[in-house]
Amino acid sequence: MKVMFLLGMYHPKYSANGLCCKNVIDECIKRGWDVSCVVNSYNGNMKPYELEGAKIYPIKPRLTYRITEWCDLHDSSKCSKLLRKLAGFLNKIKLLIRSYSWPYISPSYTKAFYRKARELELKENFDVVVAAYTPIDSLYAGYKLKCEFKTLKFVAYYLDALAGGWGPVKWSEKKKDQRLRKWELLIAEKADAIFSMESSRVYHTANPLPSNFNKKRYYLDVPMMLPFVQAVKTDKKIEKYALFAGDISYPRRNPIPLLEAFTSSCINDDLQLVFVGPCNNPAIFTPYIEKTNGRIRLLGKKTHSETLALEQEATFLVNIGSENPYTIPCKIFEYMRFKKPIISTYAIDNEPSMMCLKKYGYAHFIDERKPVDFNQEYLKSFIEMNEVVDIPDDFCQQVFYKNTPKAFADTLEKIVEE
């Protein structure tokens, strides 16, 4: 089978969705399929290349992405901070100017996706194109490709929720939902199949597409459940630490409840709290770092392989819950591979990761609405009693089948055959 993937940030600087797609692409390659991927270029490299059996075709991303990427690569440069502010300003201007067509705000980026995908389709004659959202541009390019090539199977892959998902902060929920549903209906009209995450099922059940479109939807889940990772035994003494790995875009993702809950344990017990990943406002960590005499640490960005190594050596793994009931933090499925206790916050009663973590069994939940003293006391009890996870190596693969890349490939194979 010949498959083309359209997605955003990929190798070597993966987004969360890029990592998810890497897992399913690896599974497709494992099955002997011919896989091509149209992705964002990195550091201006526009030359096609091969990555572990998949053919990669870079395209030029949005200007604001390119500016931010340059700043990441030249973080010590004096103009880096100024350029980051410029990128943020340009993005706000673009959103303002194109608010009438949001979430579609970058026609040139969509055109780059479409042109490269069309060029490849004319040459390769694919069986199916899988367009992963986000970004909206890859999804729309897949739609346009299907409009031109009628026999090409088109799969809309919603790793993030479109309808029911995020939108401009100043817009009302009604306005956001109307706009996003309009786009989902447009995509659904041409899609041969729609892959949604299980966490969005409640929304789609309450807000179904027309019956002939709704039959196209398949519920999978974040494909981050890979085989169990065996801990590597070493002679060196590793200090106990709890690790959070991920992007902290404050205030949308708020680490303060975690910091408050852990402060007492970091001061009084033999424990550190370590944060890995980019943060748009490092200053919020300063008082907690000072209060714990550096036992709360902010390491900044690391490669995925470096992050995996830190996860493997951690005593506890930490998650910040989603405030959107229809989107689940994919990090928790990567965490489970290490058979470590997981500590997760929540601010809404129907926080989507809680159900999965309860199935996993070795999890502690911090209710952000509870008093700090209460959270500190119960966290301390959990830390003292839970350092070992006793489950079979294949437990998560069986319980969370929909979160395996195999589930994606099985479903895709079925659709193409039909």
C-alpha positions as CSV (number, residue, x, y, z in Angstrom):
1,M,0.0,0.0,0.0
2,K,1.2,3.5,-0.8
3,V,0.4,6.2,1.8
4,M,1.1,9.9,2.0
5,F,1.1,11.8,5.3
6,L,0.6,15.5,5.5
7,L,1.6,17.0,8.9
8,G,3.4,19.9,10.5
9,M,6.5,19.9,12.7
10,Y,8.5,16.7,12.3
11,H,12.1,15.5,12.4
12,P,14.3,16.5,14.1
13,K,12.2,19.0,16.1
14,Y,9.0,17.0,16.7
15,S,5.7,18.5,17.9
16,A,3.5,16.3,20.0
17,N,1.5,15.5,16.9
18,G,4.7,14.9,15.0
19,L,5.7,12.3,17.5
20,C,2.3,10.6,17.3
21,C,2.6,10.5,13.5
22,K,6.1,9.2,13.7
23,N,4.8,6.2,15.7
24,V,2.1,5.3,13.2
25,I,4.5,5.9,10.2
26,D,7.0,3.5,11.8
27,E,4.1,0.9,12.1
28,C,3.2,1.5,8.4
29,I,6.9,1.0,7.4
30,K,7.0,-2.2,9.6
31,R,4.1,-3.6,7.5
32,G,6.0,-3.0,4.3
33,W,4.0,0.0,3.1
34,D,5.5,2.7,0.9
35,V,5.3,5.9,2.9
36,S,5.9,9.5,1.9
37,C,5.5,12.5,4.2
38,V,5.1,16.2,3.5
39,V,6.3,18.1,6.6
40,N,7.7,21.4,7.8
41,S,11.3,22.0,6.9
42,Y,13.8,22.4,9.7
43,N,16.5,25.1,9.7
44,G,15.8,25.9,6.1
45,N,16.6,22.4,4.8
46,M,14.3,21.9,1.8
47,K,16.0,18.8,0.4
48,P,14.0,15.5,0.4
49,Y,15.5,12.8,2.5
50,E,14.8,9.3,3.9
51,L,14.1,8.7,7.6
52,E,13.9,5.1,8.8
53,G,12.2,3.9,5.6
54,A,9.9,6.9,5.1
55,K,10.5,9.4,2.3
56,I,10.4,13.0,3.7
57,Y,9.5,16.0,1.6
58,P,10.0,19.3,3.5
59,I,8.1,22.5,2.7
60,K,8.5,26.1,3.9
61,P,6.5,26.7,7.1
62,R,4.8,30.0,8.2
63,L,7.1,33.0,8.7
64,T,6.4,33.1,12.4
65,Y,7.4,29.4,12.8
66,R,10.7,30.2,10.9
67,I,11.5,33.2,13.2
68,T,10.8,31.2,16.3
69,E,12.9,28.3,15.0
70,W,15.8,30.6,14.3
71,C,15.5,32.0,17.9
72,D,15.6,28.4,19.3
73,L,18.8,27.7,17.4
74,H,20.4,31.0,18.4
75,D,19.0,31.4,21.9
76,S,22.2,33.1,23.1
77,S,21.9,35.8,20.4
78,K,21.1,39.3,21.6
79,C,18.4,39.8,19.1
80,S,16.7,36.4,19.9
81,K,14.4,37.9,22.5
82,L,13.4,40.8,20.2
83,L,12.7,38.5,17.3
84,R,10.5,36.3,19.5
85,K,8.4,39.3,20.4
86,L,8.3,40.2,16.7
87,A,7.0,36.7,15.8
88,G,4.3,37.0,18.5
89,F,3.3,40.4,17.2
90,L,3.2,39.2,13.6
91,N,1.1,36.2,14.6
92,K,-1.4,38.4,16.4
93,I,-1.6,40.8,13.4
94,K,-2.2,37.7,11.1
95,L,-4.9,36.4,13.4
96,L,-6.6,39.9,13.4
97,I,-6.4,40.3,9.6
98,R,-7.6,36.8,8.9
99,S,-10.1,36.5,11.7
100,Y,-12.9,36.2,9.1
101,S,-11.5,32.9,7.9
102,W,-10.0,31.5,11.2
103,P,-8.7,28.8,11.7
104,Y,-7.5,29.1,8.1
105,I,-5.1,32.0,8.4
106,S,-2.2,31.2,6.1
107,P,-3.1,30.5,2.5
108,S,0.5,30.5,1.4
109,Y,1.4,27.7,3.9
110,T,-1.6,25.6,2.7
111,K,-0.6,26.2,-0.9
112,A,2.9,24.9,-0.1
113,F,1.4,21.7,1.3
114,Y,-1.0,21.3,-1.6
115,R,1.6,21.9,-4.3
116,K,4.1,19.3,-2.9
117,A,1.3,16.8,-2.2
118,R,-0.1,17.2,-5.8
119,E,3.3,16.9,-7.3
120,L,3.9,13.6,-5.4
121,E,0.4,12.2,-6.2
122,L,0.9,12.8,-9.9
123,K,4.2,10.9,-9.7
124,E,3.4,8.2,-7.2
125,N,-0.4,7.5,-7.5
126,F,-1.0,6.9,-3.7
127,D,-3.7,4.7,-2.3
128,V,-4.5,7.0,0.6
129,V,-3.5,10.5,1.9
130,V,-3.6,11.0,5.7
131,A,-3.9,14.7,6.7
132,A,-3.1,15.2,10.4
133,Y,-4.6,18.1,12.3
134,T,-3.0,20.3,13.6
135,P,-2.2,22.3,11.5
136,I,-5.4,23.2,9.7
137,D,-3.2,23.7,6.6
138,S,-2.3,20.1,6.1
139,L,-6.0,19.1,6.6
140,Y,-7.2,21.6,4.0
141,A,-4.5,20.5,1.6
142,G,-5.7,16.9,1.9
143,Y,-9.2,18.2,1.2
144,K,-8.1,20.0,-1.9
145,L,-6.2,17.0,-3.1
146,K,-9.3,14.8,-2.8
147,C,-11.3,17.3,-4.7
148,E,-8.9,16.9,-7.7
149,F,-8.1,13.2,-7.4
150,K,-11.4,11.5,-6.8
151,T,-10.1,7.9,-6.5
152,L,-7.5,8.8,-3.8
153,K,-8.7,7.8,-0.3
154,F,-8.6,10.8,2.1
155,V,-8.4,10.3,5.8
156,A,-8.8,13.3,8.2
157,Y,-6.7,12.5,11.2
158,Y,-7.8,14.6,14.2
159,L,-5.0,14.2,16.8
160,D,-6.4,17.4,18.2
161,A,-10.1,18.2,18.3
162,L,-11.2,20.6,15.5
163,A,-14.9,21.1,16.4
164,G,-15.0,21.2,20.2
165,G,-11.3,22.3,20.3
166,W,-9.5,25.5,21.1
167,G,-10.1,28.9,19.6
168,P,-9.4,32.6,20.1
169,V,-9.6,33.5,23.8
170,K,-11.8,36.6,23.1
171,W,-14.4,34.7,21.1
172,S,-17.5,33.2,22.7
173,E,-17.8,29.4,22.9
174,K,-20.7,29.6,20.5
175,K,-18.8,31.6,17.9
176,K,-15.8,29.3,18.1
177,D,-17.9,26.2,17.8
178,Q,-19.9,27.5,14.8
179,R,-16.7,28.3,12.9
180,L,-15.0,25.0,13.7
181,R,-18.1,22.9,12.9
182,K,-18.3,24.7,9.6
183,W,-14.8,23.6,8.8
184,E,-15.3,20.0,10.0
185,L,-18.4,19.7,7.8
186,L,-16.4,20.9,4.8
187,I,-13.6,18.3,5.5
188,A,-16.2,15.6,6.2
189,E,-17.9,16.1,2.9
190,K,-14.8,14.8,1.0
191,A,-13.2,12.6,3.6
192,D,-13.4,8.8,3.1
193,A,-12.7,8.4,6.8
194,I,-12.4,10.5,9.9
195,F,-10.1,9.4,12.7
196,S,-11.0,11.1,16.0
197,M,-9.6,10.7,19.5
198,E,-11.7,8.8,22.1
199,S,-11.6,11.9,24.3
200,S,-13.8,13.8,21.7
201,R,-16.5,11.1,21.5
202,V,-18.7,12.8,24.0
203,Y,-18.7,16.0,22.0
204,H,-19.3,14.3,18.7
205,T,-22.1,12.2,20.2
206,A,-23.8,15.3,21.4
207,N,-23.1,17.2,18.2
208,P,-23.2,14.6,15.4
209,L,-22.5,15.3,11.7
210,P,-25.2,14.5,9.2
211,S,-25.8,10.7,9.3
212,N,-24.0,10.0,5.9
213,F,-20.9,11.9,7.2
214,N,-21.1,10.5,10.8
215,K,-20.7,7.0,9.5
216,K,-17.2,7.9,8.4
217,R,-15.9,8.5,11.9
218,Y,-13.7,6.0,13.7
219,Y,-12.6,6.5,17.3
220,L,-8.9,5.7,18.0
221,D,-6.7,7.5,20.5
222,V,-3.3,9.1,20.9
223,P,-0.9,6.5,19.4
224,M,1.8,6.9,22.0
225,M,1.4,3.4,23.6
226,L,4.6,1.7,22.5
227,P,6.0,-1.5,24.1
228,F,7.2,-1.4,27.7
229,V,10.7,0.1,28.3
230,Q,12.8,-1.9,30.6
231,A,14.7,0.2,33.2
232,V,18.5,0.1,32.8
233,K,20.2,-0.9,36.0
234,T,23.3,1.2,36.9
235,D,25.6,1.4,39.8
236,K,25.3,5.1,40.1
237,K,23.1,6.5,42.8
238,I,20.3,8.6,41.2
239,E,18.5,11.0,43.5
240,K,14.7,10.6,43.5
241,Y,12.9,13.1,41.3
242,A,9.5,13.6,39.8
243,L,9.5,14.7,36.1
244,F,7.2,16.8,34.0
245,A,8.0,16.6,30.3
246,G,6.2,18.9,27.9
247,D,5.5,22.5,26.7
248,I,4.3,25.0,29.3
249,S,2.4,27.8,27.6
250,Y,1.3,29.8,30.6
251,P,-1.6,30.5,31.4
252,R,-3.1,27.9,29.1
253,R,-1.0,25.2,30.8
254,N,-0.6,26.2,34.4
255,P,2.2,24.6,36.5
256,I,1.4,26.6,39.6
257,P,-0.9,24.0,41.3
258,L,1.9,21.4,40.8
259,L,4.5,23.8,42.2
260,E,2.4,24.5,45.2
261,A,1.6,20.8,45.9
262,F,5.2,19.7,45.6
263,T,6.9,22.5,47.5
264,S,6.5,20.9,50.9
265,S,7.8,17.5,49.7
266,C,10.8,19.1,47.9
267,I,11.7,21.0,51.1
268,N,11.1,18.2,53.7
269,D,11.7,15.0,51.8
270,D,14.4,13.6,49.6
271,L,12.7,14.6,46.3
272,Q,13.2,16.9,43.4
273,L,10.6,18.2,40.9
274,V,12.1,18.6,37.4
275,F,10.5,20.3,34.4
276,V,11.7,19.6,30.9
277,G,10.4,21.5,27.9
278,P,9.9,25.0,26.6
279,C,8.2,27.6,28.8
280,N,7.0,31.0,27.7
281,N,7.2,32.5,31.2
282,P,10.1,31.0,33.3
283,A,9.7,33.7,35.9
284,I,6.7,31.9,37.4
285,F,9.1,29.2,38.6
286,T,11.6,31.6,40.3
287,P,9.9,31.8,43.8
288,Y,9.4,28.1,44.0
289,I,13.0,27.4,43.0
290,E,14.2,29.8,45.6
291,K,11.9,28.4,48.3
292,T,13.1,24.8,47.8
293,N,16.7,25.8,47.5
294,G,16.9,24.6,43.9
295,R,15.1,21.3,44.4
296,I,12.5,22.5,41.9
297,R,14.4,22.7,38.6
298,L,13.5,24.0,35.1
299,L,15.8,22.3,32.5
300,G,14.3,23.9,29.4
301,K,14.2,22.2,26.0
302,K,15.7,18.7,25.5
303,T,15.6,16.4,22.5
304,H,13.1,13.6,22.6
305,S,15.8,11.0,23.2
306,E,17.1,13.1,26.1
307,T,13.6,13.4,27.6
308,L,13.0,9.6,27.3
309,A,16.2,9.0,29.3
310,L,15.1,11.4,32.0
311,E,11.6,9.7,32.1
312,Q,13.3,6.3,32.4
313,E,15.3,7.3,35.5
314,A,12.5,9.3,37.2
315,T,10.9,8.0,40.3
316,F,7.5,9.7,39.5
317,L,6.1,11.1,36.3
318,V,4.0,14.2,36.3
319,N,1.2,15.5,34.1
320,I,-0.8,18.7,33.9
321,G,-4.4,17.9,33.1
322,S,-6.3,19.4,30.2
323,E,-9.0,22.1,30.8
324,N,-10.7,21.0,27.5
325,P,-12.7,17.8,28.1
326,Y,-12.3,16.8,24.4
327,T,-8.4,16.9,24.2
328,I,-6.2,14.5,26.2
329,P,-2.5,15.1,27.0
330,C,-0.7,12.5,24.9
331,K,2.3,12.5,27.3
332,I,0.5,10.1,29.7
333,F,0.7,7.2,27.3
334,E,4.4,7.6,26.9
335,Y,4.7,7.8,30.7
336,M,2.9,4.4,31.1
337,R,5.6,2.6,29.1
338,F,8.0,3.1,31.9
339,K,5.8,1.5,34.6
340,K,6.3,4.5,37.0
341,P,3.7,6.1,39.3
342,I,2.0,9.1,37.7
343,I,0.9,12.3,39.4
344,S,-1.7,14.4,37.5
345,T,-3.5,17.6,38.1
346,Y,-7.1,18.4,37.1
347,A,-9.3,21.5,37.2
348,I,-12.5,20.1,35.7
349,D,-14.4,17.0,36.8
350,N,-14.4,15.4,33.4
351,E,-10.7,15.9,32.7
352,P,-10.0,13.4,29.9
353,S,-6.8,11.8,31.1
354,M,-8.2,10.8,34.5
355,M,-10.2,7.8,33.1
356,C,-7.1,6.4,31.4
357,L,-4.9,6.9,34.4
358,K,-7.5,5.2,36.6
359,K,-7.3,2.1,34.3
360,Y,-3.5,2.2,34.6
361,G,-4.0,2.1,38.4
362,Y,-0.9,3.7,39.8
363,A,-1.9,7.3,39.7
364,H,-2.5,10.2,42.1
365,F,-4.7,13.1,41.2
366,I,-4.3,16.7,42.4
367,D,-7.5,18.7,42.4
368,E,-6.4,22.3,41.6
369,R,-9.6,23.6,43.3
370,K,-8.6,22.1,46.7
371,P,-6.6,24.0,49.3
372,V,-2.8,23.8,49.0
373,D,-2.4,22.2,52.5
374,F,-4.8,19.4,51.5
375,N,-3.0,18.7,48.2
376,Q,0.4,18.7,49.9
377,E,-0.7,16.2,52.6
378,Y,-2.2,13.7,50.2
379,L,0.6,14.0,47.7
380,K,3.1,13.3,50.5
381,S,1.2,10.1,51.4
382,F,1.2,8.9,47.8
383,I,4.9,9.6,47.4
384,E,5.7,7.6,50.6
385,M,3.6,4.6,49.5
386,N,4.0,4.3,45.7
387,E,7.4,3.9,44.2
388,V,6.9,0.5,42.4
389,V,4.3,-0.3,39.7
390,D,3.5,-4.0,39.6
391,I,1.8,-4.8,36.3
392,P,2.7,-7.2,33.4
393,D,4.9,-5.9,30.6
394,D,2.0,-6.2,28.1
395,F,-0.7,-4.8,30.3
396,C,-0.9,-1.3,28.7
397,Q,-0.6,-2.7,25.2
398,Q,-3.7,-4.8,25.8
399,V,-5.8,-2.3,27.9
400,F,-4.9,0.7,25.7
401,Y,-5.1,-1.0,22.2
402,K,-6.6,2.1,20.7
403,N,-3.5,4.0,21.8
404,T,-1.2,1.7,19.9
405,P,0.1,2.5,16.4
406,K,-1.2,-0.9,15.4
407,A,-4.8,0.3,15.9
408,F,-4.2,3.1,13.4
409,A,-2.7,0.8,10.8
410,D,-5.3,-1.9,11.3
411,T,-8.1,0.7,10.7
412,L,-6.4,2.3,7.8
413,E,-5.9,-1.1,6.1
414,K,-9.5,-1.9,6.6
415,I,-10.7,1.4,5.0
416,V,-8.4,1.1,2.0
417,E,-9.6,-2.5,1.4
418,E,-13.2,-1.5,1.6
